[in-house]
Amino acid sequence: MTTETANANRTDADDTLAPSVIFELLCEDHRRQALAYLSRTVGAVDLADLIDWLARRDGEPTPERIDRLTLEFHHTHLRKLGDAAVVRYDAETERVERRAMARALDPYLELAAADQSPAR
């Protein structure tokens, strides 16, 4: 007997992300911010531009900060996001693109953005 795990990140009912995958993807700040950035762009973006934006968001974009973020994305974030089919990363061109499945995250990204907005 074999177990099919190819689509373990999706629910059987309707090709959406499982709640546990949504929470896993959004629990890390840089991953969540990258998803928000990609939701506001059309088409693929250079990974370097995304990293630079994240570094500026964190403060001064020092070479150390940029290197750390680049390593995080190459070794962790891009793999998780790709496995969940919410982004496509082309290693040859070093471009990352939001996929249609990422729309399932939009309501949660909006809540996170509202939570980070200054109180009125």
JODA-V353937 format. One line per field, one symbol per residue. phi: phi as a letter, one per 40 degrees, with the letter a starting at -180 (. if undefined). psi: psi as a letter, one per 40 degrees, with the letter a starting at -180 (. if undefined). Layout:
# JODA-V353937
phi=???
psi=???
This chain:
# JODA-V353937
phi=.bbcbdbccbcccafbccdccdcccccbdcccccccdccbbbgcbcdccccccccccchcccdccccccccdcccbccccccccgcbbbbcccfbbbcbddcdccdcccccccccccccc
psi=hihhedfeeiiddffiiidddddddeehddddddddddeeihaiihdddddddddddeahgiddddddddddddecdddddddefeihhhddefiihhiddeddeddddddddddeiii.
